[in-house]
Amino acid sequence: MAGDRWTERDLVLERYAKSASRGTTIYEFRSPERDWAGYALDWIDWNPTWTAVDAGCGLGAYFPALRRRVPAGVLIGIDVTLVELEHTAALQPGVPLAGADVQAVPLREASVDAIVCAHMLYHVPDVAAALREFRRVLRPGGTFLAIYDSEVDDQRELDDLFMASGGTVPLNRLTARFSIESGPGYLEPVFDDVVLHTERPAMLVPEVDPVTSEIDGLRAVAEPYLEPGVTWDGMLARAAEKVVEVIERDGVFRISEHKGVFVCR
């Protein structure tokens, strides 16, 4: 299926090379305002001297929260997108970065106390191999935090918008290879203890562009699933019209979330 493209290296590089210039995103409109990184990280008790790894660090969104939790320790970022790492290095000059594939983590066995992995494993061709690598580099008693969403009802309004504007399948079907629902099947064979915490925030978006931009970021996997005769630009234009209608009526375009944090030891 076309959703398998979500694991292709070229697609990943193309998608995240644009991250630094995306402008305002839907994630800036959570209501009530929430320190999501803090919420996700605080399911474990941090030791300030720990060595922590952000696997799939991107632009380093979790780095400030992680640094506050390991002020006397070591924080390392790993990401396969070298262009992303160049931006990250400029934003976070004090964090060592490794351009590496998590299917072969460039760290010694039992050298890390905590690994954070947020919204990345669905891009990994062999998820089980990556998890075995995380287990290998974790010290005894170390913790793996996996931060992911539901493939059933996370951002379902975007699914509905895409399908009402010319799409033929829910976007979640194309992108949710690792999710709240599928995660235990991957995690439980590798970790002895897997606990899931979930919550359901919402984003109240008062602008059109962040909504259509979020859909546009999925073009590489979603475009093959347009109705016959519908172009991608035509679909986006139709979606924008529908978002305008909702904002004029309700003041915001509401996007519901279903988020989860797996705590694995």
Phi, psi and omega per residue, in radians:
M1 nan 2.774 -3.098
A2 -1.126 -0.430 3.122
G3 -1.053 -0.383 3.104
D4 -1.124 -0.329 3.095
R5 -1.083 -0.321 3.138
W6 -1.052 -0.274 3.129
T7 -1.752 -0.046 -3.061
E8 -1.351 2.282 -3.057
R9 -1.008 -0.768 -3.112
D10 -1.077 -0.695 3.134
L11 -1.133 -0.770 -3.127
V12 -1.078 -0.786 3.139
L13 -1.093 -0.742 -3.140
E14 -1.134 -0.779 -3.090
R15 -1.103 -0.830 -3.001
Y16 -1.533 -0.176 3.007
A17 -1.131 -0.384 -3.109
K18 -1.593 -0.069 -2.996
S19 -1.041 -0.742 -3.045
A20 -1.162 -0.356 -3.071
S21 -1.970 0.337 -3.077
R22 -1.260 -0.408 -3.072
G23 1.349 -2.664 -3.105
T24 -1.159 2.342 3.135
T25 -2.053 2.928 3.142
I26 -1.102 -0.408 -3.032
Y27 -1.318 -0.117 3.076
E28 -1.506 0.051 -3.042
F29 -2.116 0.490 3.066
R30 -1.135 2.458 -3.129
S31 -2.357 2.182 -0.059
P32 -1.207 2.823 3.126
E33 -0.980 2.466 -2.985
R34 -2.501 2.391 2.969
D35 -1.441 1.448 -3.052
W36 -1.126 -0.700 3.131
A37 -1.055 -0.768 3.120
G38 -1.091 -0.750 3.100
Y39 -1.018 -0.811 -3.079
A40 -1.171 -0.712 -3.058
L41 -1.328 -0.475 -2.996
D42 -1.441 0.247 2.984
W43 -1.384 -0.069 3.050
I44 -2.250 2.774 3.093
D45 -1.600 2.005 -3.063
W46 -1.504 2.503 2.982
N47 -1.789 2.245 -3.044
P48 -1.097 -0.211 -3.125
T49 -1.772 0.082 -3.081
W50 -1.139 2.786 2.886
T51 -1.734 2.143 -3.093
A52 -2.150 2.518 3.134
V53 -2.137 2.316 2.960
D54 -1.763 1.836 -3.076
A55 -1.596 1.979 -2.983
G56 1.479 0.859 -2.952
C57 -1.250 -0.391 -3.121
G58 0.999 -2.258 -3.128
L59 -1.493 0.139 3.055
G60 1.439 0.569 -3.114
A61 -1.036 -0.542 -3.113
Y62 -1.590 -0.131 -3.055
F63 -1.037 -0.834 -3.124
P64 -1.021 -0.764 3.139
A65 -1.170 -0.668 3.115
L66 -1.177 -0.742 -3.128
R67 -1.080 -0.651 3.106
R68 -1.122 -0.457 -3.111
R69 -1.587 -0.332 3.089
V70 -2.258 1.005 -3.043
P71 -1.110 -0.463 3.133
A72 -1.884 0.175 -3.102
G73 -1.876 -2.697 -3.119
V74 -2.135 2.316 3.085
L75 -2.082 2.243 -3.087
I76 -2.212 2.402 3.049
G77 -1.928 2.386 3.098
I78 -2.180 2.341 3.070
D79 -2.752 2.555 -3.126
V80 -1.467 -0.255 -3.070
T81 -1.619 1.762 -3.059
L82 -1.123 -0.622 3.097
V83 -1.077 -0.732 3.102
E84 -1.074 -0.706 -3.109
L85 -1.149 -0.573 3.090
E86 -1.076 -0.758 3.091
H87 -1.156 -0.723 -3.108
T88 -1.109 -0.727 3.137
A89 -1.061 -0.652 3.120
A90 -1.216 -0.634 -3.119
L91 -1.372 -0.570 -3.047
Q92 -2.269 1.213 -3.008
P93 -1.136 -0.301 -3.101
G94 -1.601 0.050 -3.088
V95 -1.884 2.108 3.070
P96 -1.157 2.378 -3.078
L97 -2.113 2.529 3.098
A98 -2.214 2.162 3.020
G99 -1.449 1.710 -2.992
A100 -2.622 2.769 3.067
D101 -1.581 2.280 -3.097
V102 -1.240 -0.125 3.015
Q103 -1.324 -0.140 3.061
A104 -2.594 1.346 -3.058
V105 -1.188 2.209 -3.067
P106 -1.449 0.922 3.128
L107 -2.328 2.715 -3.124
R108 -1.241 2.715 3.049
E109 -1.039 2.427 3.068
A110 0.916 0.845 -3.101
S111 -2.045 -0.007 -3.006
V112 -2.247 2.470 3.132
D113 -1.610 -0.576 -3.110
A114 -2.588 2.442 3.063
I115 -2.167 2.266 3.060
V116 -1.922 2.273 -3.123
C117 -2.363 1.875 -3.048
A118 -2.053 2.105 2.969
H119 0.925 0.889 -3.123
M120 -2.393 -0.601 -2.996
L121 -1.079 -0.402 3.126
Y122 -1.230 -0.155 3.051
H123 -1.644 -0.082 -3.027
V124 -1.575 2.176 -3.135
P125 -1.017 -0.739 -3.116
D126 -2.081 1.554 -3.092
V127 -1.072 -0.716 -3.121
A128 -1.058 -0.686 3.125
A129 -1.123 -0.719 3.120
A130 -1.109 -0.741 -3.132
L131 -1.152 -0.647 3.079
R132 -1.123 -0.628 3.082
E133 -1.150 -0.732 3.092
F134 -1.081 -0.748 3.114
R135 -1.089 -0.667 -3.111
R136 -1.112 -0.749 -3.035
V137 -1.494 -0.223 3.091
L138 -1.305 2.431 3.027
R139 -1.247 2.774 3.010
P140 -0.954 2.268 -3.072
G141 1.502 -0.039 3.126
G142 -1.231 2.879 -3.040
T143 -2.187 2.407 3.014
F144 -1.932 2.138 3.092
L145 -1.870 2.050 3.126
A146 -1.950 2.109 -3.012
I147 -1.981 1.904 -3.021
Y148 -2.523 3.108 -3.040
D149 -2.082 3.005 3.068
S150 -1.358 2.451 3.032
E151 -1.533 -0.064 -3.072
V152 -1.674 -0.855 -3.006
D153 -2.404 0.252 3.039
D154 -1.307 2.285 3.120
Q155 0.912 0.735 -3.067
R156 -1.126 -0.411 3.103
E157 -1.131 -0.544 3.069
L158 -1.246 -0.650 3.026
D159 -1.006 -0.863 -3.117
D160 -1.093 -0.707 -3.118
L161 -1.136 -0.776 3.128
F162 -1.063 -0.812 -3.091
M163 -1.235 -0.546 3.099
A164 -1.322 -0.246 -3.074
S165 -1.866 0.116 3.088
G166 2.217 -0.034 3.067
G167 -1.439 2.804 -3.078
T168 -2.056 -0.149 3.110
V169 -2.435 2.714 3.054
P170 -1.126 2.458 3.130
L171 -1.055 -0.583 3.125
N172 -1.032 -0.559 -3.123
R173 -1.148 -0.441 -3.078
L174 -1.611 -0.355 -2.948
T175 -2.137 -0.178 -2.987
A176 -1.717 1.095 3.108
R177 -1.265 -0.510 3.053
F178 -2.220 2.147 -2.979
S179 -2.591 3.113 3.035
I180 -0.960 -0.715 -3.061
E181 -1.318 -0.729 -3.079
S182 -1.537 -0.316 -3.053
G183 -0.937 -0.829 -3.109
P184 -0.997 -0.608 3.132
G185 -1.119 -0.501 3.065
Y186 -1.484 -0.712 -2.960
L187 -1.398 -0.708 -3.007
E188 -1.126 -0.537 3.062
P189 -1.231 -0.274 -3.044
V190 -1.823 -0.643 -3.062
F191 -1.977 2.509 -3.108
D192 -1.262 -0.560 -3.057
D193 -2.311 2.080 -3.139
V194 -2.233 2.062 -3.140
V195 -2.145 2.314 -3.135
L196 -1.900 2.287 3.019
H197 -2.020 2.352 -3.095
T198 -2.242 2.760 2.978
E199 -2.672 2.893 -3.034
R200 -2.265 1.332 3.048
P201 -1.348 -3.120 3.076
A202 -2.493 2.717 3.058
M203 -2.010 2.205 -3.139
L204 -1.885 1.681 -2.936
V205 -1.707 2.064 -3.088
P206 -1.606 0.058 -3.068
E207 -2.186 2.670 -3.096
V208 -1.385 -0.800 -2.966
D209 -1.021 -0.741 3.129
P210 -1.056 -0.576 -3.121
V211 -1.239 -0.886 -3.125
T212 -1.205 -0.530 3.094
S213 -1.124 -0.641 3.128
E214 -1.110 -0.723 3.080
I215 -1.203 -0.726 -3.113
D216 -1.060 -0.526 3.114
G217 -1.152 -0.232 -3.136
L218 -1.791 0.246 -3.022
R219 -0.977 -0.725 -3.034
A220 -1.043 -0.562 3.130
V221 -1.753 -0.414 -3.019
A222 -1.627 -0.448 -3.045
E223 -1.017 -0.635 3.104
P224 -1.118 -0.194 -3.077
Y225 -1.850 0.550 3.015
L226 -1.551 2.683 3.049
E227 -1.093 2.641 3.106
P228 -0.947 2.318 3.106
G229 1.506 -0.138 3.131
V230 -1.623 2.224 3.074
T231 -1.601 2.846 3.119
W232 -1.103 -0.793 3.129
D233 -1.099 -0.665 3.105
G234 -1.130 -0.703 3.103
M235 -1.097 -0.786 -3.139
L236 -1.091 -0.698 3.129
A237 -1.114 -0.744 3.112
R238 -1.124 -0.715 3.115
A239 -1.097 -0.723 3.132
A240 -1.068 -0.716 3.116
E241 -1.059 -0.723 -3.128
K242 -1.190 -0.665 3.118
V243 -1.152 -0.727 3.094
V244 -1.008 -0.774 -3.140
E245 -1.035 -0.760 -3.122
V246 -1.169 -0.760 -3.117
I247 -1.154 -0.680 3.108
E248 -1.131 -0.579 -3.125
R249 -1.429 -0.763 -2.975
D250 -1.915 -0.200 -3.101
G251 1.575 -0.433 3.127
V252 -2.577 2.824 2.951
F253 -1.809 1.991 -3.048
R254 -1.519 2.274 3.079
I255 -2.162 1.992 -3.122
S256 -1.470 2.589 3.134
E257 -2.129 2.750 3.019
H258 -2.444 1.698 -2.958
K259 -1.930 2.672 -3.136
G260 -2.486 2.660 3.047
V261 -2.193 2.013 3.015
F262 -1.542 2.196 3.052
V263 -1.854 2.002 -2.978
C264 -2.152 2.322 3.119
R265 -2.372 nan nan
